[in-house]
Amino acid sequence: MGTSFGRGGATTFQQDLANADCIVIQGSNMAECHPVGFQWVMEAKARGATLIHVDPRFTRTSALSDVHVPLRAGSDIAFLGGIVRYVLDNERDFREYVLTYTNAASIVGEEFADTEDLDGLFSGFDAEHRQYDVSTWQYQGSVVQAASGQRDQHWDERVHDDTAEIRDAARGESHGSGGAEIGAEPETDPTLTHPRCVYQILKRHFARYTPEVVEQICGVPRDTFLRVCELLTSNSGRDRTSAFAYAVGWTQHTVGVQYIRTAAILQLLLGNIGRPGGGILALRGHASIQGSTDIPTLFNLLPGYIPMPHAHSNVSLDTFVAAEAAHKGYWGNMRSYAVSLLKAWWGEAATADNDFCFDYLPRLTGDHNTYETVLEQLAGTCKGYVLVGENPAVGSADAKAQRMGMANLDWLVVRDFSLIESATWWQDGPEIESGELRTTDIGTEVFFLPAAAHTEKDGSFTNTQRLLQWHHQAVEPSGDRRSDLWFTYHLGRIVREKLAGSQRERDRPVLDLTWHYPTHGPLAEPDAEAVLAEISGHDADGTPLSTYEQLRADGSTACGCWIYCGVHADGVNQAARRKPSSEQDWVAGEWAWAWPLNRRILYNRASADADGRPWSERKAYVWWDAERQRWVGHDVPDFQATKPPDFVAEPGTLGPQALAGTDAFIMQADGKAWLYAPAGLTDGPLPAHYEPQESPFDNLLYSQQRNPVREVLRHRYSRYQPSGTQPGSEVFPYVTTTYRLTEHHTAGGMSRWQPYLSELQPEMFCEVSPQLAAERGLEHRDWATIVSARGAIEARVLVTDRMSPLRVRDRTLHQIGLPYHWGPNGLSTGDAANELAGMALDPNVHIQEVKALACDIRPGRRPRGPDRLRLVLEYRQRAGITDDTGTEV
């Protein structure tokens, strides 16, 4: 969504779902996994909205839907691409919206060649290095851009040329922060007839995604597919809006980013972004998953989605900003955001003379995602590991590799509520049982530090809709339990005390940190609200800031996260506001605080037409008040409040001032939402259907079977499977998909130790259809063994009509459902689904593919000890698997 619209957060808020005329939930079981937000879906239904659920399984969400569409796991791009084709062929797009707010009219350079021309590849593909040179994807007349994930690709020409050319270089690996810099205003054709305009490229690209092809790839009958097309298009336009909601059912694929891109294209064509009852909701699986990307736990970002610098020599702050900032839009103010962050971190030590301590920032030396880190552990180059709120021994793909990597560390620190599997694998893990590891031979020193629960600390959650909500401490943590804030603050304090007086230059970044937070209580707990105030920002006199428009590049402001600027405006904790809904309007802007600037619907300038008038009274949200000369309405305008609709910037204007009065997508370098992404993604400017890493089927659309630039990580404990018609693929004839349950949470650390939750869902199970049960001799409530090239697990059999066999390519496909919450520890125990998954990743965001895995299933319990290894080896031998199987481009 960042590449498409400008920000990676949900475009709308969950309460606004009640205003939708149609809601498509795909890649999510919202009723069970996000039940609090689902109340607004039910409110929409009560008002007459249509609910469509597209999912391989029939769930509680399906039961409440008007239409449930079972489809083959891993085929969503074909399904959504078919709807895009339907919209374009039948001219059902909201043409005035598309012309005003998207890049449909922009003209792409002559060098670009599409998958339709190159049989599944885009131009610029380098097979040897498994990457694209994206220079041929640019707008006509634009300069070379680097894609997300390839920040070094054009660094030399960016840094060693003159300032203008540096400024024209691409944005970096800033997933979630917007599209890349484009270098120049694109040439356009408002008639949409130019053969290389984005609109015509879209039409050609999706032409082969016919209803018949959708049926053959997805297993969705043609009539059902066309019914979805008609429901969605008839509920979109000037007077009606439709919303999409997705979760990890979309993201956890080797083409997960492109799933979301396809939905973005569709919602833009239908005019559903920035408008009430529209948008795309990225449903987050934890109370603060959004917060952990805003102020990131991600290796490649600084707070507020500022790119992390790379380890180039002699790179100054000016060079960094010139290479990473955009010439137009709010990323043109990157220097103000970056300098304010540096001042928040290093305070008085950060001055103009020392580049505001820019050299103190860590530098990237390559891809440091979690799975690459495991490979570094296995190689012996990663010596230590701190796990906070993670349980990779059962919660990450290729769980065996996770444990074997930890067994190769010098030290491991685990902070959690319970003795999770990642804290005990060295004494009772599967490799101890199989004899692959012996406790006495493991050199890893493991430290377990008990963590405090959210009820035992103050703090904030940033949830699905970018909403910061404050929670207050209810009780003091008992025993040795401590909050994450306590751990981080006091660890830093102790390290600083040990370094006190050091004359080594390398110690200055730690010693110069602003680390003087007030503490309180018997445990010397740091004041969480003081941290929030630092994040929100202040000027040189300590006066709280109220908007990121106040941030300055001269060091006179400090702000720990520019998109959170204003959450502590006027010295008041805005996140702690709790004004009842009965005392305010339906947007409820005085309940907590949403970034940025408490806007609830992003890009809401697009809720009005080019002249600033609402598209219809029924869907009015913000509009231009000519008398007051400002934007008004139900929400904070996501636009400069006093900029009139007819404003045109002077040539050469930069930054936010360069945005025209119709440039609703203010984080984009051209002010437009991107139907076609000329930069910013590693695997293509448009979505294309590729089969999952391991699939029982060949790619029907192209000879290119898989995403050619997917990340395939090799190590000595893992193998990949053959696919499609390759010899040996018949050994793994079924598809399994993982999912979550209401009663358990993620990898189980917060739920499998709770007696009531364990009683509700006591055991690992697999869902299979009656037909598959008959085919494989599986008995309801008995045991089954599920096998892949990585491992074998056992699960109780749940025979259910909720798993529908599909007709795909004139054959019956059976799919298996596996919840992923279990492991051997706790009150409720079982095998981990992630034992089956391999390290095949989306190349943009490095997320694992666990929603579409090829497997086999057989009756009975799995073998124990070394016999389990022998079973997996026997499957590998039957399938003819080698070190190179599945790694081909």
ZAFITOR-140723 format. One record per residue (C-alpha): x, y, z. Coordinates in steps of 0.25 Angstrom, whole numbers, padded with zeros to 4 digits, always signed. Example, Ala and Ser with C-alpha at 12.3 -4.5 7.8 and 13.67 -1.06 7.14 Angstrom:
% ZAFITOR-140723
+0049-0018+0031/+0055-0004+0029/
***
This chain:
% ZAFITOR-140723
+0000+0000+0000/+0012+0009+0002/+0016+0008-0012/+0002+0009-0017/-0003+0021-0009/+0008+0027-0001/+0007+0020+0013/+0007+0006+0017/-0004+0007+0028/-0019+0004+0026/-0025+0015+0018/-0038+0016+0027/-0043+0012+0041/-0051+0000+0045/-0063+0008+0049/-0064+0013+0035/-0067-0001+0030/-0081+0002+0035/-0082+0012+0023/-0078+0002+0012/-0088-0003+0002/-0080-0015-0001/-0069-0022+0007/-0059-0032+0002/-0051-0040+0012/-0040-0047+0006/-0027-0053+0012/-0034-0052+0026/-0044-0059+0035/-0048-0046+0041/-0060-0051+0050/-0051-0060+0057/-0037-0053+0057/-0042-0039+0058/-0055-0040+0065/-0056-0026+0071/-0054-0019+0058/-0064-0029+0051/-0075-0023+0059/-0074-0011+0048/-0076-0021+0037/-0088-0026+0044/-0093-0012+0045/-0091-0010+0030/-0099-0023+0027/-0110-0017+0036/-0110-0005+0028/-0112-0013+0015/-0097-0015+0011/-0093-0028+0003/-0082-0036+0010/-0073-0045+0001/-0063-0055+0007/-0052-0061-0002/-0045-0072+0006/-0040-0086+0004/-0048-0090+0017/-0062-0088+0021/-0061-0080+0034/-0070-0072+0043/-0067-0060+0034/-0072-0069+0023/-0085-0072+0031/-0088-0058+0032/-0085-0054+0018/-0095-0052+0006/-0085-0059-0003/-0074-0069+0001/-0064-0072-0010/-0055-0084-0008/-0042-0083-0016/-0029-0090-0017/-0018-0084-0007/-0008-0076-0014/-0017-0072-0026/-0022-0058-0021/-0015-0050-0032/-0022-0058-0043/-0035-0056-0036/-0033-0041-0033/-0027-0039-0047/-0039-0045-0053/-0048-0034-0046/-0038-0023-0051/-0040-0029-0065/-0055-0029-0064/-0055-0014-0059/-0046-0010-0071/-0053-0018-0082/-0067-0013-0077/-0063+0001-0074/-0068+0000-0060/-0056+0009-0055/-0060+0022-0048/-0053+0030-0059/-0054+0044-0053/-0047+0039-0041/-0037+0031-0048/-0033+0043-0057/-0032+0052-0045/-0025+0044-0035/-0017+0033-0041/-0006+0031-0051/-0015+0025-0062/-0011+0036-0072/+0004+0035-0069/+0013+0030-0081/+0023+0019-0078/+0036+0019-0086/+0038+0011-0099/+0048+0002-0092/+0037-0005-0083/+0033-0019-0087/+0022-0026-0080/+0020-0040-0075/+0011-0042-0088/+0023-0039-0096/+0033-0047-0089/+0025-0059-0084/+0024-0056-0070/+0036-0047-0068/+0037-0032-0068/+0048-0024-0075/+0062-0023-0069/+0062-0037-0063/+0076-0042-0058/+0075-0057-0057/+0089-0059-0051/+0087-0049-0040/+0071-0052-0038/+0068-0037-0039/+0062-0027-0048/+0069-0015-0053/+0057-0005-0052/+0062+0006-0061/+0052+0001-0072/+0040+0002-0063/+0041+0017-0062/+0031+0028-0067/+0035+0034-0081/+0046+0044-0078/+0049+0040-0064/+0063+0035-0058/+0067+0022-0053/+0061+0018-0040/+0065+0007-0030/+0055-0003-0025/+0051-0006-0011/+0061-0016-0006/+0072-0012-0016/+0076+0002-0010/+0090+0000-0015/+0087-0003-0029/+0090+0011-0034/+0097+0017-0022/+0110+0020-0030/+0103+0029-0040/+0095+0035-0030/+0106+0039-0021/+0117+0042-0031/+0108+0051-0040/+0104+0065-0037/+0094+0069-0027/+0082+0069-0037/+0084+0055-0041/+0086+0050-0027/+0073+0056-0023/+0067+0049-0035/+0071+0036-0030/+0061+0026-0024/+0055+0024-0010/+0061+0013-0002/+0056+0001+0005/+0045+0009+0012/+0034-0001+0012/+0021+0005+0016/+0026+0020+0014/+0022+0022+0000/+0026+0021-0015/+0040+0023-0019/+0044+0037-0025/+0041+0038-0040/+0051+0048-0044/+0042+0057-0052/+0027+0060-0055/+0022+0049-0065/+0017+0052-0078/+0002+0049-0079/-0010+0046-0088/-0023+0050-0082/-0030+0043-0093/-0024+0030-0088/-0022+0025-0103/-0007+0026-0104/-0002+0012-0105/+0008+0013-0094/-0001+0021-0084/-0003+0013-0071/-0018+0011-0074/-0015+0004-0087/-0003-0004-0081/-0013-0009-0070/-0023-0013-0081/-0012-0022-0088/-0006-0027-0076/-0019-0033-0070/-0025-0037-0083/-0022-0052-0081/-0029-0052-0067/-0042-0056-0073/-0053-0063-0065/-0050-0076-0071/-0035-0075-0067/-0039-0071-0053/-0048-0083-0052/-0036-0092-0057/-0026-0086-0047/-0034-0083-0035/-0045-0093-0036/-0055-0083-0035/-0067-0085-0044/-0069-0075-0055/-0083-0071-0050/-0078-0069-0036/-0067-0061-0041/-0076-0052-0049/-0086-0050-0038/-0074-0044-0029/-0070-0035-0041/-0084-0030-0042/-0086-0028-0027/-0073-0020-0025/-0075-0011-0037/-0089-0008-0035/-0086-0004-0021/-0075+0006-0025/-0075+0019-0032/-0080+0033-0029/-0091+0030-0019/-0086+0016-0014/-0073+0011-0008/-0067-0003-0005/-0056-0007+0005/-0046-0018+0005/-0040-0024+0017/-0028-0034+0018/-0018-0040+0027/-0007-0050+0027/-0014-0059+0017/-0010-0049+0007/+0004-0045+0012/+0010-0058+0015/+0013-0062+0000/+0025-0061-0009/+0016-0051-0016/+0009-0045-0004/+0012-0031-0007/+0007-0032-0021/-0006-0038-0015/-0008-0025-0008/-0004-0017-0020/-0015-0024-0028/-0026-0020-0018/-0020-0006-0018/-0021-0005-0034/-0035-0010-0033/-0040+0000-0022/-0033+0011-0030/-0041+0008-0042/-0054+0007-0035/-0051+0021-0028/-0051+0014-0014/-0039+0020-0007/-0040+0033+0002/-0055+0032+0003/-0064+0028+0014/-0068+0013+0013/-0057+0010+0004/-0042+0008+0005/-0033-0004+0009/-0032-0009+0023/-0019-0017+0026/-0024-0025+0039/-0012-0026+0048/-0011-0039+0056/-0006-0032+0069/-0010-0020+0077/+0003-0012+0073/+0008-0019+0060/+0005-0005+0053/+0013+0002+0064/+0025-0008+0063/+0026-0004+0048/+0024+0011+0051/+0035+0011+0061/+0041+0000+0055/+0046-0014+0059/+0050-0015+0045/+0064-0016+0041/+0063-0006+0029/+0056+0006+0035/+0057+0017+0044/+0045+0023+0052/+0034+0028+0043/+0039+0020+0031/+0052+0028+0028/+0061+0018+0021/+0073+0013+0029/+0086+0017+0023/+0095+0007+0016/+0110+0005+0019/+0115+0014+0008/+0128+0022+0011/+0128+0037+0013/+0113+0038+0012/+0108+0051+0019/+0094+0055+0024/+0093+0064+0012/+0096+0053+0002/+0087+0043+0009/+0075+0053+0009/+0078+0057-0006/+0078+0042-0010/+0066+0038-0002/+0056+0050-0002/+0046+0053-0012/+0046+0065-0021/+0031+0067-0018/+0021+0064-0007/+0024+0062+0008/+0036+0053+0006/+0042+0066+0001/+0043+0070+0016/+0052+0057+0019/+0063+0066+0025/+0054+0072+0035/+0049+0058+0039/+0063+0052+0040/+0069+0064+0047/+0058+0064+0057/+0060+0050+0060/+0075+0051+0062/+0072+0063+0072/+0062+0054+0079/+0073+0043+0080/+0086+0051+0083/+0080+0064+0088/+0091+0075+0091/+0102+0066+0085/+0095+0067+0071/+0099+0080+0065/+0101+0085+0051/+0116+0084+0052/+0115+0069+0054/+0104+0067+0044/+0095+0065+0055/+0102+0052+0059/+0097+0046+0046/+0110+0037+0047/+0105+0031+0060/+0094+0024+0052/+0096+0009+0050/+0098+0005+0035/+0093-0006+0027/+0103-0016+0021/+0092-0024+0014/+0079-0032+0016/+0078-0034+0031/+0064-0040+0031/+0060-0050+0041/+0063-0062+0032/+0076-0057+0027/+0080-0056+0042/+0077-0071+0044/+0086-0074+0032/+0097-0065+0039/+0095-0073+0052/+0096-0086+0044/+0109-0081+0038/+0114-0076+0052/+0115-0062+0048/+0103-0057+0057/+0108-0060+0072/+0097-0055+0080/+0082-0053+0079/+0071-0046+0087/+0057-0050+0086/+0046-0041+0091/+0032-0045+0088/+0036-0055+0078/+0036-0071+0078/+0043-0075+0065/+0045-0089+0070/+0031-0092+0066/+0026-0078+0061/+0035-0076+0049/+0036-0084+0036/+0046-0095+0035/+0045-0097+0050/+0056-0107+0051/+0066-0097+0044/+0062-0087+0055/+0066-0097+0066/+0078-0102+0060/+0083-0087+0058/+0080-0084+0072/+0088-0096+0076/+0100-0090+0069/+0100-0077+0077/+0109-0073+0088/+0098-0067+0096/+0083-0065+0095/+0073-0056+0103/+0058-0059+0103/+0048-0050+0109/+0034-0055+0110/+0023-0058+0119/+0025-0073+0119/+0036-0083+0117/+0033-0084+0102/+0040-0094+0092/+0050-0083+0088/+0055-0084+0103/+0055-0099+0105/+0059-0105+0091/+0073-0109+0097/+0067-0119+0106/+0054-0124+0100/+0053-0119+0086/+0050-0129+0074/+0065-0130+0071/+0068-0135+0085/+0057-0146+0083/+0063-0149+0069/+0078-0150+0074/+0082-0139+0065/+0086-0130+0077/+0090-0134+0091/+0089-0124+0102/+0103-0126+0107/+0108-0123+0093/+0101-0109+0092/+0110-0098+0095/+0099-0087+0095/+0097-0080+0108/+0082-0077+0110/+0076-0066+0119/+0061-0066+0121/+0056-0052+0126/+0041-0052+0130/+0033-0041+0124/+0022-0032+0129/+0008-0033+0123/+0002-0021+0117/-0007-0020+0130/+0006-0018+0138/+0011-0006+0131/+0007+0008+0124/+0009+0009+0110/+0002+0010+0096/-0003+0001+0085/-0004+0005+0071/-0014-0004+0064/-0020-0007+0051/-0025+0007+0048/-0012+0014+0052/-0019+0018+0065/-0010+0020+0077/-0018+0016+0090/-0012+0018+0104/-0013+0007+0114/-0011+0009+0129/-0003+0000+0138/-0013-0008+0147/-0004-0015+0156/+0011-0016+0159/+0018-0028+0152/+0022-0038+0163/+0035-0046+0164/+0045-0043+0154/+0035-0039+0143/+0039-0026+0136/+0033-0018+0125/+0040-0016+0111/+0043-0001+0115/+0049-0005+0128/+0058-0015+0121/+0062-0006+0110/+0065+0006+0119/+0072+0000+0130/+0081-0009+0120/+0085+0004+0113/+0087+0011+0127/+0096+0000+0131/+0104-0001+0118/+0106+0015+0119/+0111+0014+0133/+0121+0003+0129/+0126+0012+0117/+0126+0025+0126/+0140+0032+0124/+0143+0024+0111/+0151+0032+0101/+0148+0022+0090/+0141+0029+0078/+0133+0017+0076/+0126+0018+0090/+0121+0032+0087/+0108+0029+0081/+0104+0021+0093/+0110+0032+0103/+0104+0043+0096/+0089+0037+0095/+0078+0045+0102/+0076+0035+0113/+0071+0043+0125/+0056+0038+0126/+0049+0040+0140/+0046+0027+0147/+0036+0024+0158/+0031+0013+0167/+0039+0002+0175/+0044-0004+0162/+0049+0009+0156/+0040+0008+0144/+0043+0018+0134/+0032+0028+0131/+0025+0023+0118/+0018+0037+0116/+0032+0044+0116/+0036+0034+0105/+0023+0038+0097/+0026+0052+0099/+0040+0051+0093/+0034+0043+0081/+0023+0054+0079/+0034+0065+0078/+0037+0078+0084/+0044+0091+0080/+0057+0097+0085/+0050+0102+0098/+0043+0089+0101/+0030+0093+0096/+0022+0081+0091/+0019+0081+0076/+0006+0079+0070/+0009+0076+0055/+0020+0070+0047/+0019+0083+0039/+0026+0090+0050/+0038+0081+0049/+0051+0088+0044/+0064+0084+0037/+0073+0093+0045/+0073+0086+0058/+0063+0094+0066/+0053+0083+0067/+0054+0069+0073/+0044+0058+0069/+0045+0043+0071/+0036+0039+0060/+0031+0050+0051/+0018+0043+0047/+0014+0042+0062/+0017+0057+0064/+0005+0063+0071/+0001+0051+0080/+0006+0059+0092/+0001+0073+0087/-0001+0084+0097/+0006+0074+0107/-0006+0065+0107/-0006+0050+0105/-0015+0050+0093/-0014+0035+0092/-0021+0034+0106/-0034+0042+0101/-0047+0034+0104/-0058+0043+0100/-0071+0034+0098/-0077+0032+0084/-0090+0038+0089/-0083+0052+0092/-0076+0053+0078/-0079+0050+0063/-0077+0037+0056/-0063+0039+0053/-0060+0040+0068/-0047+0048+0066/-0046+0050+0081/-0045+0035+0084/-0030+0033+0085/-0021+0039+0074/-0018+0033+0060/-0005+0036+0052/-0003+0045+0044/-0009+0057+0051/-0021+0049+0056/-0026+0047+0042/-0036+0035+0041/-0037+0033+0026/-0024+0035+0018/-0024+0042+0005/-0038+0048+0008/-0036+0060-0002/-0040+0049-0012/-0054+0049-0005/-0057+0061-0013/-0056+0064-0028/-0045+0072-0035/-0053+0085-0031/-0054+0081-0017/-0069+0077-0017/-0073+0064-0010/-0075+0053-0021/-0089+0052-0015/-0096+0056-0002/-0097+0042+0002/-0082+0040+0002/-0078+0054+0006/-0066+0054+0015/-0057+0066+0013/-0059+0077+0004/-0054+0091+0000/-0061+0103+0007/-0060+0115-0003/-0065+0125+0007/-0055+0120+0018/-0044+0117+0008/-0041+0104+0014/-0044+0089+0014/-0054+0085+0024/-0063+0073+0027/-0064+0061+0037/-0049+0058+0038/-0035+0065+0038/-0032+0068+0023/-0021+0059+0018/-0016+0071+0010/-0011+0085+0013/-0024+0091+0019/-0023+0105+0012/-0018+0100-0002/-0030+0102-0012/-0034+0092-0022/-0029+0100-0034/-0015+0102-0028/-0004+0100-0038/+0011+0101-0033/+0021+0110-0040/+0031+0102-0048/+0043+0097-0040/+0035+0097-0027/+0039+0086-0017/+0034+0078-0006/+0019+0080-0001/+0018+0093-0008/+0020+0086-0021/+0007+0078-0019/-0005+0083-0028/-0019+0085-0022/-0023+0072-0028/-0011+0064-0023/-0018+0056-0013/-0007+0046-0010/+0002+0055-0003/+0013+0045+0000/+0015+0041-0015/+0026+0047-0023/+0015+0051-0034/+0004+0053-0024/-0004+0042-0031/-0008+0028-0026/+0000+0018-0034/-0008+0008-0043/+0006+0005-0049/+0018+0006-0040/+0030+0011-0048/+0039+0009-0036/+0039+0004-0022/+0037-0011-0023/+0046-0022-0027/+0037-0032-0034/+0030-0023-0044/+0022-0010-0047/+0009-0019-0048/+0004-0031-0041/+0006-0044-0049/+0001-0058-0045/+0012-0068-0041/+0010-0081-0034/+0014-0082-0020/+0028-0088-0017/+0023-0102-0016/+0010-0104-0024/+0003-0116-0030/+0001-0108-0043/+0008-0102-0054/+0006-0087-0057/-0005-0086-0067/-0002-0072-0071/+0013-0072-0073/+0024-0082-0075/+0030-0074-0063/+0026-0083-0052/+0029-0075-0039/+0033-0061-0035/+0046-0060-0042/+0052-0051-0031/+0046-0058-0019/+0057-0061-0008/+0060-0076-0007/+0070-0078+0005/+0078-0090+0005/+0084-0097+0017/+0088-0111+0020/+0075-0115+0028/+0065-0111+0017/+0060-0115+0003/+0050-0110-0006/+0040-0118-0014/+0037-0120-0029/+0025-0113-0034/+0015-0114-0045/+0018-0125-0055/+0032-0127-0050/+0036-0141-0047/+0033-0144-0032/+0023-0133-0030/+0012-0144-0029/+0018-0149-0016/+0012-0136-0010/-0001-0135-0017/-0009-0127-0007/-0009-0112-0002/-0008-0108+0012/-0011-0094+0018/-0008-0089+0032/-0017-0080+0040/-0020-0075+0054/-0032-0078+0064/-0039-0068+0073/-0035-0076+0085/-0020-0076+0083/-0010-0065+0080/+0001-0065+0070/+0011-0076+0074/+0004-0079+0087/+0012-0072+0097/+0001-0064+0103/-0010-0075+0101/-0005-0089+0102/-0002-0087+0117/-0016-0082+0120/-0025-0093+0125/-0038-0087+0120/-0033-0085+0106/-0026-0098+0106/-0039-0105+0109/-0046-0098+0098/-0035-0102+0088/-0028-0114+0094/-0020-0120+0083/-0013-0118+0069/-0023-0122+0058/-0024-0122+0043/-0037-0119+0035/-0040-0128+0023/-0052-0131+0014/-0060-0144+0015/-0055-0147+0001/-0040-0146+0005/-0043-0154+0018/-0049-0165+0009/-0037-0164-0001/-0026-0165+0010/-0034-0173+0020/-0034-0162+0031/-0044-0164+0042/-0050-0152+0050/-0043-0149+0063/-0033-0160+0060/-0018-0156+0056/-0012-0152+0043/+0002-0149+0039/+0005-0137+0029/+0018-0138+0022/+0027-0128+0014/+0041-0128+0009/+0045-0121+0023/+0038-0129+0033/+0026-0138+0038/+0016-0134+0048/+0004-0140+0054/-0010-0135+0057/-0024-0139+0061/-0033-0141+0049/-0045-0132+0048/-0054-0136+0036/-0062-0125+0032/-0070-0119+0020/-0063-0106+0022/-0052-0111+0014/-0057-0111-0001/-0051-0120-0011/-0048-0111-0024/-0048-0114-0038/-0035-0108-0043/-0030-0111-0057/-0040-0123-0059/-0035-0130-0046/-0040-0130-0032/-0031-0122-0022/-0032-0125-0007/-0027-0114+0003/-0023-0116+0017/-0025-0106+0028/-0015-0105+0039/-0015-0095+0051/-0001-0091+0055/-0002-0088+0070/+0004-0101+0075/+0017-0106+0081/+0022-0116+0091/+0021-0107+0103/+0010-0102+0112/-0004-0108+0116/-0009-0110+0102/+0002-0117+0093/+0004-0122+0079/+0013-0121+0067/+0016-0108+0060/+0011-0105+0046/+0024-0098+0043/+0032-0110+0043/+0026-0112+0029/+0030-0099+0023/+0042-0095+0016/+0050-0081+0015/+0043-0076+0002/+0041-0061+0004/+0034-0049-0003/+0046-0041-0008/+0040-0028-0004/+0037-0030+0011/+0045-0043+0013/+0032-0050+0019/+0031-0065+0018/+0021-0073+0009/+0013-0081+0019/-0001-0080+0013/+0000-0089+0001/+0009-0101+0004/+0009-0114-0004/+0009-0127+0005/+0004-0141+0007/-0005-0146+0018/-0006-0161+0023/-0014-0167+0034/-0007-0170+0048/+0002-0163+0057/+0016-0159+0052/+0028-0167+0055/+0036-0163+0068/+0051-0160+0069/+0060-0163+0058/+0049-0170+0050/+0043-0157+0047/+0055-0153+0040/+0055-0166+0032/+0041-0163+0028/+0044-0149+0023/+0057-0155+0016/+0048-0166+0009/+0039-0155+0004/+0051-0147-0002/+0056-0159-0009/+0043-0163-0015/+0041-0148-0020/+0056-0148-0025/+0059-0136-0017/+0073-0130-0018/+0080-0118-0013/+0076-0110-0025/+0061-0115-0026/+0052-0103-0026/+0063-0092-0026/+0062-0090-0041/+0058-0076-0046/
***
